[in-house]
Amino acid sequence: MSKKCIYCGAELEDDALFCDECGKKQDAGEKVELDRKEKQAKEAQAKAEKEAAELKARQEEKEREEAEKKFKEDAERKKKQEEEERARAEKERREKEAEDKAQEEAKLREKQAEEAQVLADAAQKAKEDAEQNAREAAESKKKQEIKTKEAPQEKAEEECELLELGKPETEVPEAEEKAKKLNSTAYISLICGILAWALATTGFVPLIAAPIGVFFGIKARKSAKKKMATVGLVLNVIMVVLIVMILI
């Protein structure tokens, strides 16, 4: 028994026409047709597998391309967001700088307005003091004229008394001249103070005017223009203090 079923492989008699196991007729032509169909089936399966593999490869390629595209889009979106954040931060920084600058300018204007008000107040005070001094001088002059008209004899007696005391008549004009000089120092101190504040932005005028005003203001404290001297001294001392603070 060397023959086998061409379908199931069972051992058969050499002259057997049918298989005892599967019952199929042992026809070589039919076997060839079956082999051909099996081959076609295998080729079709292989083709289907190949197409499936190609389809899978195409899908994977498409997925890869989509992933790369998505990655690029995400990167571009992230880059755009970062640029927008930087632009927003830069805008906020510029707005903050502009706001700070505006506040500083407002403070500077306020300070300048306060200084101008101080100068105006000082000038008004000096004007009032000058008017008051002028009125006092006019009243004093008027009283002196009245006194001179009404009592010439008293003047003669005073001159006699001065002569008796051994004081020459020239000392009286000298005393008046000294008083005038002291009064003039009060005016000088006040003028220096006003100039120092009015020209404070120039820088060099206050450096010169303020110390001179302090000197004459102290000297004029003993004069009849004590109030005027005090105003000038205060203006110049404040300016000197400010100059020292700026230099430090």
CORQUI-V291118 format. One record per backbone hydrogen bond with DSSP energy under -1.0 kcal/mol. CO is the residue of the C=O (numbers start at 1). NH is the residue of the N-H. Records with the same first field share a line. If there is no record, write none. Layout:
CO = NH ; NH
This chain:
3 = 12
10 = 5
13 = 16
17 = 26
19 = 23
24 = 19
25 = 27
27 = 31
28 = 32
29 = 33
30 = 34
31 = 35
32 = 36
33 = 37
34 = 38
35 = 39
36 = 40
37 = 41
38 = 42
39 = 43
40 = 44
41 = 45
42 = 46
43 = 47
44 = 48
45 = 49
46 = 50
47 = 51
48 = 52
49 = 53
50 = 54
51 = 55
52 = 56
53 = 57
54 = 58
55 = 59
56 = 60
57 = 61
58 = 62
59 = 63
60 = 64
61 = 65
62 = 66
63 = 67
64 = 68
65 = 69
66 = 70
67 = 71
68 = 72
69 = 73
70 = 74
71 = 75
72 = 76
73 = 77
74 = 78
75 = 79
76 = 80
77 = 81
78 = 82
79 = 83
80 = 84
81 = 85
82 = 86
83 = 87
84 = 88
85 = 89
86 = 90
87 = 91
88 = 92
89 = 93
90 = 94
91 = 95
92 = 96
93 = 97
94 = 98
95 = 99
96 = 100
97 = 101
98 = 102
99 = 103
100 = 104
101 = 105
102 = 106
103 = 107
104 = 108
105 = 109
106 = 110
107 = 111
108 = 112
109 = 113
110 = 114
111 = 115
112 = 116
113 = 117
114 = 118
115 = 119
116 = 120
117 = 121
118 = 122
119 = 123
120 = 124
121 = 125
122 = 126
123 = 127
124 = 128
125 = 129
126 = 130
127 = 131
128 = 132
129 = 133
130 = 134
131 = 135
132 = 136
133 = 137
134 = 138
135 = 139
136 = 140
137 = 141
138 = 142
139 = 143
140 = 144
141 = 145
142 = 146
143 = 147
144 = 148
145 = 149
146 = 150
147 = 151
151 = 155
152 = 156
153 = 157
154 = 158
155 = 159
156 = 160
157 = 161
158 = 162
159 = 163
160 = 164
161 = 165
162 = 167
168 = 171
170 = 174
171 = 175
172 = 176
173 = 177
174 = 178
175 = 179
176 = 180
177 = 181
178 = 182
179 = 183
180 = 184
181 = 185
182 = 186
183 = 187
184 = 188
185 = 189
186 = 190
187 = 191
188 = 192
189 = 193
190 = 194
191 = 195
192 = 196
193 = 197
194 = 198
195 = 199
197 = 200
199 = 202
204 = 208
205 = 209
206 = 210
208 = 212
209 = 213
210 = 214
211 = 215
212 = 216
213 = 217
214 = 218
215 = 219
216 = 220
220 = 223
225 = 229
226 = 230
227 = 231
228 = 232
229 = 233
230 = 234
231 = 235
232 = 236
233 = 237
234 = 238
235 = 239
236 = 240
237 = 241
238 = 242
239 = 243
240 = 244
241 = 245
242 = 246
243 = 247
244 = 248
